[in-house]
Amino acid sequence: MMTKSLLSAGQGFLSIILHAHLPYVRHPEHDSFFEENWLFEAMTECYLPLIGVLDRLESDNVDYRLTLSLSPTLMSMLRDDLLQSRYLEHLHSRLELAEKEIIRTRRQPQFQKLARLYRRFFLNVLNTYQDCYQGDLLAAFQKHQATGKLELITTAATHGFLPLLNVSETAVRNQINLGIATFKSNCGHAPTGFWLPECGYYPGLETLLADAGIKYFFVDTHGVMDASQQPRNGVYAPIACGNGVAAFARDPESSSQVWSTKEGYPGDSDYREYYRDIGFELDADYIAPYILDGITRTNTGIKYHRVTGENLPKEIYNPRQALAKAYEHAQDFIDKRQRQIGLLGATMDRPPIIVAPYDAELFGHWWFEGTHWLECVLRLASEKTSGVQLISCSDYLKQQPSTQVATPSASTWGEQGYSGYWINETNDWIYPLLHKAELEMEKLARVVQGLTLTPLQTRALNQAARSILLAQASDWPFIMKSGTTIDYANKRITDHLARFNYLHDSFRKNRINERYLTALEIMDNIFPHIDFRDYNPSRAGAGFKSSV
């Protein structure tokens, strides 16, 4: 145990966790598809700039620590040949548009300066993607993990919202196990930590995580503060679940500094305004080649204005001023962590750990300067005089293995802290259908136990399992509640359930259409090593808990 004298010196740790996730959006049946842009924008504005940050830190020998959670759906898309080729087309089109903008703004020097900035930005992204890493972003992250400075972890297979899938333990177990298996097949090793989708936890979930070899996971603040035993150290030390798995809680102070719409850094007036994009502002004929089908206006990534201030006309973006502000905010973030650690050290029996988890896509995509802010934070924290030591949660557990035993409370990091965002009047209709399909899948897996199936039958049942998993993604009920692309979310769930029902009935009637099955396999080609037999509850000693 650490002595008070050591703690009073202000020793403590900061663990920054980025969760990178996008739903599985891949449509080979179309020449182009709007929702695929979600991936392309995140690659251009978040993932590739983040790799650039890590490359620079490595080049400068900065002793940072960072944890990155990669969702199985995102990993699968990043390694998909079709999406890789489409991404290159997307990136070249952005370069072409930036070139055109340099010409168009030749009599507007402030705008042309920004157009040139975007051309450099897209060229740097293209160089990182194509020349440095040959289109393999996972290899880039693995390279940095090999240094011991970046820890990679993962999440559930399709980011299913586990508290609402818990009608069937088999459904939850398969989301966890297949997520880990996908991570291992892409990264070559098992993860130590696990990101619960939407930080959605329910008591008992830690048992399935332990069965899968996981050592720690994350919950929101109240998940630990309302645990079965009052936490002696608040959210500044993990609690042990009593089975070799630890729960770390989100620190509310460092969270609000970044996340808060009113107080958070990204809302500063000097930062780039996300919602002013030339895709919505320039003449339709001019911008047509760079938006969806030449008709539907979409983001291009080229934005010329800054946040400015509430209800004020948007002023021209000043990149130098914005980057200077990002450094100021990074220094402010580290200063506040140092003061926080100093206060905590006087009251705790161990060095405090401040856990700061964020959606990765905030950095660079929603908050253009966010990757620069992150780089500054990592550089500042690595300085010996900072008073803040960066650490991964797995390394903290190795240093501080003795933790208080308690069971976290049911919780999420969603609005109001529980499951309300994922089950409400906008989306509650999906759950009886999901549970019914899961039950039917389990029945099929039991029925065929011990039988010799033809290769075609095995393919059909594996594809049925893929359809269930894709329907279970937490993204679809989230979108229904947030009111963005509601029609698309509705269609994704109904399509996947329809595909499952077709495959289920085809198998039961022994009338499998191989041509149609092949088409489904081409469209939904995720999880190549899936085994429908894992839906047999007897495999894990777990069963369906209640009828639908």
Buried (B, 14 or more C-beta within 10 A) or exposed (E): EBEEEEBEEBBBBBBBBBBBBBBBBBBBEEEEBBBBBBBBBBBBBBBBBBBBBBBEBBEEEBBBBBBBBBBBBBBBBBBBEBBBEBBBEBBEBBBBBBBBBBEBBEEEEEBBBBBBBBBEBBEEBBEBBEEBBEBBBBBBBBBBBEEEBBBBBBBBBBBBBBBBBBBBBBBBBBBBBBBBBBBEBBBEEEBBBBBBBBBBBBEEBBBBBBBBBBBBBBBBBBBBBBBEEEBBBBBBBBBBBEEEBBBBBBBBEBBEBBBEEEEBBBBBBBBBBBEBBBBEBBEEEEBBEBBBEEEEBBBBBBBBBBBBEEEEEBBEBBBEEBBEBBBBBBBEBBBBBBEBBBEBBEEBBBBBBBBBBBBBBBBBBEBBBBBBBBBBBBBBBBEEEBBBBBBBBBBBBEEBEEBBEBBBBBBBBBEEBBBEBBBEEBBEEBBEBBBBBBBBBBBBBBEBEEEEBEEBBBBBBBBBBBBBBBBBBBBBBBBBBEEEBBEBBBEBBBBBBEBBBBBBEBBEEEEBBEEBBEEBBEBBBBBEEBBBBBBBBEBBEBEBEEEB
